[in-house]
Amino acid sequence: MKMYLISDNIDTYTGMRLAGVEGAVVHERNELLQELDKVMADKEVGIVLLTEKFGRDFPDIVNRVKMNRMPLFVEIPDRHGTGRKPDFITSYVNEAIGLKL
């Protein structure tokens, strides 16, 4: 099973390539859709890493693909850091299980 990166910048792509993760750099909506179609057709890919910018710019696409059973889609911060609030994990858990931690 392989990992695959879809990044919006060359720096994240280069870093992941140094770690042995293949991927692509895309910027436009159509490019993202084409790359997602390609990676979802590859049965060897088990995890797809997406930079967080795609979640901000194209939430409809990212939310739709996250609903697939395979591959697993994970949003990662890029070289600019995360765009999430500092208490993201706690609020996510609170929302998921309905308990305040």
C-alpha positions in Angstrom: 0.0 0.0 0.0 1.4 3.4 -1.0 1.0 7.0 0.1 0.4 9.8 -2.4 0.6 13.6 -1.9 -1.4 16.2 -3.7 0.1 19.5 -2.8 -0.5 23.1 -3.7 3.2 24.0 -3.4 6.5 22.6 -4.6 8.2 22.8 -1.1 5.8 20.3 0.5 6.0 18.1 -2.6 9.9 18.2 -2.5 10.0 17.3 1.3 7.6 14.4 0.8 9.6 13.2 -2.2 12.7 13.1 -0.1 10.7 10.9 2.3 9.8 8.6 -0.6 6.2 9.7 -1.1 5.2 10.2 -4.7 2.8 13.0 -5.6 1.8 16.0 -7.7 1.6 19.7 -7.4 -1.7 21.3 -8.6 -3.2 24.7 -8.3 -6.6 24.8 -10.1 -9.9 23.1 -9.4 -9.8 21.1 -12.6 -6.2 20.0 -11.9 -7.2 18.8 -8.4 -10.2 16.9 -9.8 -8.1 15.2 -12.5 -5.4 14.2 -9.9 -8.1 12.8 -7.5 -9.6 10.7 -10.3 -6.2 9.4 -11.1 -5.2 8.5 -7.5 -8.6 7.0 -6.7 -8.3 4.6 -9.7 -4.9 3.4 -8.4 -5.7 0.5 -6.1 -2.2 0.5 -4.6 -2.7 3.9 -3.0 -4.0 3.6 0.5 -3.4 7.1 1.9 -3.7 10.4 0.1 -2.2 13.4 1.7 -3.7 16.8 0.8 -2.3 20.1 1.9 -4.8 22.1 4.0 -5.2 24.8 1.4 -7.4 22.5 -0.7 -9.7 22.1 2.2 -10.0 25.9 2.5 -10.3 26.6 -1.3 -12.3 23.6 -2.4 -14.2 22.3 0.7 -16.9 20.6 -1.4 -14.4 18.4 -3.2 -12.3 17.6 -0.1 -15.4 16.7 2.0 -16.8 14.5 -0.8 -13.6 12.5 -1.3 -13.1 12.1 2.5 -16.4 10.1 2.5 -14.9 7.3 0.4 -13.9 4.2 2.2 -10.6 3.8 0.3 -8.2 5.5 0.0 -8.0 7.4 3.3 -7.7 11.2 2.7 -5.7 13.2 5.3 -5.2 17.0 5.3 -1.7 18.1 6.3 -0.3 21.5 7.0 2.1 22.9 4.4 5.2 25.0 4.8 3.1 27.9 6.2 1.9 25.9 9.1 -1.6 24.9 10.0 -4.7 27.1 9.4 -6.5 25.4 12.3 -7.3 26.8 15.7 -5.0 25.8 18.6 -7.7 23.7 20.2 -8.7 21.9 17.0 -8.2 18.4 18.3 -10.2 19.0 21.5 -13.1 20.6 19.7 -13.1 17.8 17.1 -13.3 15.1 19.8 -16.0 17.1 21.6 -18.0 17.3 18.5 -17.5 13.7 17.6 -18.4 12.1 20.9 -20.7 14.8 22.3 -18.7 15.3 25.5 -16.9 18.3 26.7 -13.3 17.5 27.7 
